[in-house]
Amino acid sequence: MKSNNINEIDKTHFKCYKFDDGTVYYGEIAYLDEFNNIVTANLEKYNDEMLKHLKIIRHGIGVALYGVTENNSFSSRYEGHWSKDKKTGQGICYYPDKSLYEGNFVSNVFEGYGKFTWANNETYTGEWRNAKMEGEGEFRHSDGHVLKGKFTNNYYLDVINRFFNINFYLFIFNQFLIYLIYTNQ
């Protein structure tokens, strides 16, 4: 089993590439043929003309650096697993505003279990579906207030059974509260 820590990985087969979009990648690669199949055969048997038709992709474990800044550093970084040039599996993504996501990716989006930390130190730890807080999770505000329970489409949903068996569904979005009240019948 491969380690998730990039510092513990055998980098013997790592390659360094700069892609057309300016992204710099250091990690494991693969080649795709014109039918989008990964080429696994020994590449030494390919001549120069054949190699022109193969596309280099990120595949395996590696680090991608995005967005060159004015002082020639990078604004974003992803460390983790890749599959056919997409972030897939465990990874950590560092964003320009100093926020970060650590968790599972599927086809470049947050999917499964993960933790997002905003620049103001607010965190969400829990389930993600299609890059949205979805399922069981815990949101910690920077002031220490905690929302724990069910999240749907980036909304917090909490059922409170109080006040004469009236159920309150509490939705919190961007610090605004919206109450939807109904009675059990």
C-alpha positions in Angstrom: 0.0 0.0 0.0 1.3 3.4 -0.9 1.8 6.1 1.7 -0.3 9.3 1.5 2.6 11.4 2.7 4.5 12.7 -0.3 7.7 12.8 1.8 7.6 9.1 2.3 7.1 8.1 -1.3 9.8 6.5 -3.5 10.3 9.2 -6.1 12.6 7.1 -8.3 10.1 7.1 -11.2 8.8 10.7 -10.7 8.9 13.0 -13.6 8.7 16.8 -13.7 6.6 18.5 -16.4 5.2 21.9 -17.2 1.8 21.6 -18.8 0.3 24.0 -21.4 -1.8 25.7 -18.8 1.3 26.6 -16.7 0.8 23.9 -14.1 4.0 22.3 -12.9 3.8 18.7 -11.9 6.2 16.4 -10.2 5.1 12.8 -9.8 4.1 9.6 -11.4 2.9 9.8 -15.0 1.3 7.6 -17.6 0.7 8.0 -21.3 -2.7 8.0 -23.1 -3.1 6.8 -26.7 -5.5 8.3 -29.2 -8.3 6.1 -27.8 -7.8 7.4 -24.2 -6.3 4.1 -23.1 -3.3 4.1 -20.7 -0.3 2.8 -22.4 1.4 0.2 -20.2 3.8 -1.4 -22.6 7.5 -0.6 -22.6 7.8 2.8 -24.2 11.3 2.1 -25.5 9.7 0.2 -28.4 7.9 3.4 -29.5 9.7 5.5 -32.1 9.6 9.3 -32.1 6.6 9.4 -34.5 4.6 7.0 -32.3 5.5 9.0 -29.2 4.0 12.2 -30.7 0.6 10.5 -30.6 0.8 9.7 -26.8 -0.4 12.3 -24.3 1.5 12.6 -21.0 -0.9 12.6 -18.0 -0.7 12.7 -14.2 -1.4 9.2 -13.0 -0.3 7.8 -9.6 1.0 10.1 -6.8 2.3 13.6 -7.4 2.4 17.3 -6.6 0.9 19.9 -8.9 1.7 23.6 -8.6 -0.8 26.1 -10.0 -0.9 29.8 -10.7 2.4 31.7 -11.0 2.4 34.8 -8.8 4.2 38.1 -9.4 7.2 36.9 -7.3 7.4 33.7 -9.4 5.9 31.4 -6.7 2.8 29.4 -7.0 -0.6 30.3 -5.6 -2.1 26.8 -5.2 -0.8 23.3 -4.7 -2.3 19.7 -4.8 -0.5 16.8 -3.3 -2.0 13.4 -3.7 -3.4 10.7 -6.0 -4.2 11.0 -9.6 -6.1 8.9 -12.1 -6.1 9.7 -15.8 -5.1 13.3 -15.1 -7.7 13.9 -12.5 -7.4 14.3 -8.7 -8.8 11.0 -7.5 -8.2 9.4 -4.1 -6.6 10.9 -1.0 -5.1 14.4 -1.4 -4.4 17.8 0.1 -5.2 21.0 -1.8 -3.8 24.3 -0.7 -5.6 27.4 -2.0 -4.4 31.0 -2.6 -6.5 32.4 0.3 -4.7 30.0 2.7 -7.6 27.6 3.0 -7.1 23.9 2.5 -8.9 20.7 1.9 -7.6 17.3 3.0 -9.6 14.3 2.1 -10.9 12.2 -0.8 -11.4 13.4 -4.4 -13.2 11.8 -7.3 -12.6 13.3 -10.8 -11.2 16.6 -9.3 -14.0 17.2 -6.8 -14.4 16.6 -3.0 -16.2 13.3 -2.7 -16.4 11.1 0.4 -14.8 12.0 3.7 -12.7 15.2 4.1 -11.9 18.3 6.1 -12.0 21.8 4.7 -10.3 24.6 6.7 -11.1 28.2 5.7 -8.5 31.0 6.1 -10.4 32.3 9.1 -9.9 28.8 10.8 -13.5 27.7 10.4 -13.6 24.0 9.5 -16.0 21.4 8.2 -15.1 17.8 8.8 -17.4 15.2 7.3 -19.0 13.8 4.2 -18.8 15.5 0.8 -20.8 14.8 -2.3 -20.0 16.6 -5.6 -17.8 19.2 -3.8 -20.6 20.1 -1.3 -21.1 19.4 2.4 -23.5 16.5 2.2 -24.2 13.9 5.0 -22.9 13.7 8.5 -20.4 16.4 9.5 -19.3 19.0 11.9 -18.8 22.7 11.2 -16.7 24.6 13.7 -16.9 28.4 13.6 -13.8 30.4 14.5 -15.6 31.6 17.7 -15.8 28.0 18.9 -19.5 27.4 18.1 -20.1 23.9 16.7 -22.8 22.6 14.3 -22.8 18.8 14.3 -25.2 16.7 12.4 -26.7 16.4 8.9 -25.7 18.7 6.0 -27.5 18.9 2.7 -26.3 20.9 -0.3 -23.9 23.0 1.9 -26.8 23.7 4.4 -26.8 22.5 8.0 -30.0 20.7 9.0 -30.8 20.1 12.6 -34.0 18.6 14.0 -34.8 19.9 17.5 -37.8 18.2 19.2 -39.0 20.9 21.7 -41.9 23.1 22.4 -45.0 20.9 22.3 -43.7 18.4 19.8 -43.1 21.0 17.1 -40.1 20.2 14.9 -37.8 23.0 13.9 -35.6 22.5 10.9 -32.8 24.9 11.2 -30.9 25.9 8.0 -27.8 28.0 8.3 -26.2 29.4 5.2 -23.7 32.2 5.0 -24.5 33.2 8.6 -28.2 33.7 7.9 -30.8 31.7 9.7 -33.9 30.4 8.0 -36.5 28.5 10.1 -39.0 26.1 8.5 -41.5 25.0 11.1 -44.1 22.3 10.9 -46.0 20.2 13.4 -46.1 16.4 13.8 -49.5 15.1 13.1 
